[in-house]
Amino acid sequence: MMRQLRADIAELLQNGQHKAALSRTVQLHKDELKLSAYDQVDKFCDCVVKNLKDIRPDRKLPVDVCEAISSLIFAASRCGELPELHSLRYLFKGLLGPQFERANVELLPGNTVNSLIKQSLVVKSVAEDVKIQLINDIARDYKQDIGPLSNDGANGIKDQTRPKKFEEMLPDIGPKLALQDCKDMVTFWSNFPDKIPRSPIAHVHPKLPDYDDLVVQFGNLKKEYMQKISNK
């Protein structure tokens, strides 16, 4: 499942859908943590098997065995896809008491659950730098050049790709400035070449002109043009 998810993210990156790919990394990170938890569960089970003779109600548990049992009980409450853990949980509850079980399931004071398995099974959110690192790792594995990705406090990710074309920026200018208005402006301004400011490209300010100023200029030019036609 994780390999398929990584392939899906790589395909999104190839198609330039960086934000969609970023959102999919949340599930990928959680799956990676779950896989890490499975490895830890396997080690805890080995520890229990090797120390079965020491697991008795009348004997104090060794520290490593107590941690293994506590962690298995905790994992059983969060890994519903592993029914064997539920059987172990009830066996340990009968052997060590319900208070021992409850302390480890609810992480009450005195629990001895392993800190790594806590981190692997209790995931509330995924940090932005973790998402971006996963994106970069996948891009590198699939030999894709996706450009620089970095944290952006507001949006979580900054996609530094090609500049927008003018028609792509129209929705950002405002709904009042329709495409036909722009075409009309170009038509009228073409009749007044001396009115159009000329400056070297290097000195053109990247900020878009104020909408109200554009409207005023367009209205004045239109009146001047109509008057010019009527005089003819």
C-alpha positions in Angstrom: 0.0 0.0 0.0 2.8 2.4 0.8 4.6 1.6 -2.4 1.4 2.3 -4.4 0.9 5.6 -2.5 4.4 6.7 -3.2 3.8 5.9 -6.9 0.6 7.9 -6.9 2.3 10.9 -5.3 5.1 10.7 -7.9 2.5 10.8 -10.7 0.9 13.9 -9.1 4.3 15.6 -9.0 4.9 14.7 -12.6 1.7 16.3 -13.6 2.5 19.5 -11.6 -0.1 18.9 -8.9 2.1 19.7 -6.0 -0.5 20.6 -3.5 -2.5 17.4 -4.1 0.7 15.5 -3.7 1.5 17.3 -0.5 -1.9 16.4 1.0 -1.3 12.7 0.2 1.9 12.7 2.2 -0.2 12.9 5.4 -1.5 9.3 4.9 2.0 8.2 3.7 3.6 9.5 6.9 1.0 7.8 9.1 1.5 4.5 7.2 5.2 4.7 7.7 4.7 5.2 11.4 2.3 2.3 11.5 4.8 0.1 9.8 7.4 1.2 12.4 4.9 0.2 15.1 4.6 -3.2 13.6 8.3 -3.7 13.8 8.3 -2.7 17.4 5.4 -5.0 18.2 7.4 -7.9 16.7 10.3 -7.1 19.0 8.1 -6.9 22.1 6.6 -10.2 21.2 10.1 -11.8 21.0 10.9 -10.3 24.4 7.7 -11.8 26.0 8.4 -15.2 24.4 12.0 -15.3 25.7 10.9 -14.3 29.3 7.7 -16.3 29.7 9.0 -18.0 32.9 9.3 -14.6 34.6 5.7 -13.5 33.8 3.9 -14.5 37.0 1.5 -12.6 39.3 3.7 -13.4 42.3 7.0 -12.2 40.7 8.1 -8.7 39.9 8.5 -8.2 36.2 11.9 -7.3 34.7 12.0 -3.7 33.4 12.3 -4.8 29.7 9.5 -7.4 30.0 7.2 -4.9 31.8 7.9 -2.4 29.0 7.2 -5.0 26.3 3.9 -6.1 27.9 2.8 -2.5 28.5 3.5 -1.6 24.9 1.7 -4.6 23.5 -1.4 -3.7 25.6 -1.2 -0.1 24.3 -0.7 -1.3 20.7 -3.7 -3.6 21.0 -6.0 -0.7 21.8 -4.9 1.1 18.6 -4.2 -1.7 16.0 -7.6 -3.2 15.3 -6.2 -5.0 12.3 -4.1 -7.2 14.6 -6.6 -9.5 16.4 -3.8 -11.5 18.0 -2.9 -8.4 20.1 -6.4 -8.3 21.5 -6.0 -11.9 22.7 -2.7 -11.0 24.4 -4.3 -7.9 26.0 -7.0 -9.9 27.7 -4.5 -12.6 28.8 -2.3 -9.9 30.4 -5.3 -8.2 32.0 -6.3 -11.5 33.7 -2.7 -12.1 34.7 -1.6 -8.7 35.9 -4.9 -7.1 36.8 -7.3 -4.5 35.2 -5.5 -1.5 36.7 -2.3 -2.5 35.0 -4.1 -2.8 31.7 -6.0 0.5 32.1 -2.9 2.5 33.0 -1.2 1.4 29.8 -4.2 1.8 27.5 -4.9 5.3 28.7 -1.3 6.3 29.3 -2.0 7.1 32.9 0.8 8.0 35.3 3.0 5.0 36.0 2.6 3.4 32.6 5.7 1.8 31.1 4.7 2.0 27.4 7.7 2.5 25.1 8.0 6.1 24.0 8.7 5.2 20.3 5.5 3.2 20.0 3.6 6.0 21.5 4.9 8.4 18.8 4.1 5.8 16.1 0.5 5.2 17.1 -0.5 8.6 18.4 -0.4 10.9 15.4 -2.4 14.1 15.7 -0.9 16.1 12.9 2.0 16.0 10.4 4.4 18.9 10.4 4.9 20.8 7.1 8.6 20.1 7.0 7.9 16.4 7.3 5.5 16.6 4.3 8.0 18.5 2.2 10.8 16.1 3.1 8.6 13.2 1.9 7.9 15.0 -1.3 11.6 15.7 -1.9 12.5 12.0 -1.2 9.9 10.7 -3.6 10.9 13.2 -6.3 14.5 12.1 -5.9 13.6 8.4 -5.9 11.6 8.8 -9.1 14.2 11.2 -10.6 11.8 14.1 -11.0 12.8 17.8 -11.0 9.9 19.5 -9.2 11.7 22.8 -8.4 12.3 24.2 -4.9 9.7 23.5 -2.2 9.8 25.4 1.1 7.6 26.1 4.1 5.1 29.0 3.8 3.4 30.0 7.0 0.0 30.7 5.3 -0.3 27.9 2.7 2.1 25.3 4.1 4.0 25.1 0.8 5.4 27.5 -1.8 5.4 26.2 -5.3 8.0 28.1 -7.3 7.2 27.1 -10.8 6.7 29.1 -14.0 5.2 32.6 -13.8 1.4 32.9 -14.5 0.3 33.9 -17.9 -1.9 37.0 -18.1 -5.1 35.1 -18.7 -4.4 33.0 -15.6 -4.0 36.1 -13.5 -7.4 37.5 -14.5 -9.3 35.9 -11.6 -6.8 37.5 -9.2 -7.3 41.0 -10.6 -11.0 40.9 -9.7 -14.3 39.8 -11.2 -15.2 43.3 -12.4 -12.3 43.3 -14.9 -13.6 40.9 -17.6 -11.6 39.5 -20.5 -13.6 41.5 -23.0 -12.8 44.7 -21.1 -9.1 43.9 -21.4 -9.5 43.3 -25.2 -11.3 46.6 -25.5 -8.6 48.4 -23.6 -5.9 47.0 -25.9 -8.0 48.1 -29.0 -8.4 51.7 -27.7 -4.8 52.0 -26.5 -3.5 50.9 -29.9 -5.0 54.1 -31.4 -3.1 56.2 -28.9 0.5 54.8 -29.0 1.8 58.1 -27.5 -0.4 57.5 -24.4 1.2 54.1 -23.6 4.1 54.4 -21.2 7.4 53.0 -22.5 10.1 51.8 -20.2 12.8 49.2 -20.3 11.7 45.7 -19.2 14.2 45.7 -16.5 12.5 48.7 -14.8 8.9 47.4 -15.1 7.4 47.0 -11.6 6.1 43.5 -11.1 3.0 44.7 -9.2 -0.2 44.9 -11.2 -1.6 48.4 -11.8 -4.5 49.6 -9.6 -7.9 48.6 -11.0 -9.5 52.0 -10.4 -6.7 53.7 -12.3 -7.2 51.4 -15.2 -10.9 52.1 -15.3 -10.3 55.8 -15.3 -7.7 55.6 -18.1 -9.9 53.4 -20.1 -12.9 55.7 -19.8 -10.9 58.8 -20.7 -9.4 57.1 -23.7 -12.8 55.9 -24.8 -14.3 59.3 -24.7 -11.3 60.8 -26.6 -11.6 58.1 -29.2 -15.4 58.6 -29.6 -14.9 62.3 -29.9 -12.2 61.8 -32.5 -14.5 59.6 -34.6 -17.5 62.1 -34.3 -15.3 65.0 -35.5 -14.4 63.0 -38.6 
